[in-house]
């Protein structure tokens, strides 16, 4: 299977502003990239790539005053198989976990393990450890929260999502991650592309999606508390402790979001052989200028695009 993915984001800044973006396909998927355009900016700006502490691909640049557009387009190969399901996968005792897993057991900006630990053990302590327990967490979060883009709020924590019972995909992920960490199951936040492959098309504008991964049986597995079913065609962009670690765009100064479009769709080999320009992506759902499901309203400020 071939999947066309990409984005075009336009911001406006009042003065030259240093920023970094985190919207490239994760290095783990580099071998699956069949074709990829260079990251383009209008106006053109010098760029410098780096890999952050979580292994994500980032790009630094300085946006000149005025409107500034960042665009990238790619085609990646995928197995076409849904997320793997392994009910036999068991929890790894904390003393046997790899060192790199330990950071995903503790609290973070949006995941208050100290305030949700008692509830986690009360709800899931008697569930069979391992896959069944993580699935029980997903079932609970999926049923507890009501999804709507109108409920987006960049500051909402896992505890607040549990109390308010509403949220967007990042809130579903944060709450599930927090419960898993409370239960001593390493869990990390993921954002990336997730198209309507093998499911009923979503009429909402396409956007980056958020899910989470847990460490069971010696490897990481994808779980999705919002959709709560195996999905096909996930393309990881970034991983971290929570959304704070993986901003799509971090600006060191004020900015306003002017337009944001995302596309992620299955394409055939003919379309892949001669990709169209990002302004006319294949079968993509495009959001109108100035509106994105990630948005709470006006995107003005520092580090709001997370």
C-alpha positions, 0 to 999 in steps of 0.5 A: 500500500502507498500513502500520500501524506503532507501538510501546508502551514502558513503563519504570520509574524510581526518580526523575524522569528526563530522557530522549529518545526516537528512535522517530518516523517519520523526517522523510523519510517525513513526506509518506507519513504518512496518519494519526498519533496524537500521542506519548502518555505515561502519566502525561502529561509535557511534551514538546519535539521536536528534530532531531538532527545526523543529521536524526532526529526526537527527543522530550525529556521527563522521566519521573516516578518509577514506571512510564512508558509512551510510545506512538505509532501511525501509518499510512503509504503505501508503493509496495509495491515491494521494495528497488531493485536497480541492479547498474550503480550504481558507487562514487563516487571519494572526492574526488567524494563530497558532504561529508556522506558523509565521516562515513560513511567513518570508524570509529565506536563499533561499526565498527572500520575500523582493525582490519578494513581489511586483511581487507576488502581481502583479501576484497573487493578483487578484486570488481568495484567498485560494487553487486557489491562491496557485495552480496559484503559482504552475502553474506559477512556473511550467511553468516558470522554466525548470527542469534538473539535469544539472541545479543544483546549491546549492547556487541558490535562489528563485529570481535567479531561477526566473531570470534564469528560470531553476532549480531542484526540490528544486528551484521549491519549493523555488520559490513557497514558496517565492511567498506564503509567500509574499501573507501571506500564510504560506509555508514550505519546505519538502524533502522526498521520492517520487517514480514513483507510478501511473506515467510513470517511470523516467529513471533518478537515484532515489533521494530524492525529494523536495516539499512544504506544505502550511497552508490553512483552519487550516491544512497543504497541500502538493503542488509540483510545479515541477510535478504540479499534485497530486502524490501518496506515499510521505514519508516525511523525513524533513521539514524546512523554506528552504533547508538550514534547512534540509541538508541530511548530514552536515559535520563539515569539508571537505568531498567528496561524493563517492557514493549515492543511493536512493530507493523508490518503491511499494512492495507487502506483500511477498516482505515486509515479507522478505526484501532484503539487501540495496545493492539489493533493490526491483525495485529501480533506482540506480545511478552510484557511485559518481553521484547523481541528487542532485550533481552539480559536485564535492561534496567537502566542508562543508554542501554541501549535502542539 
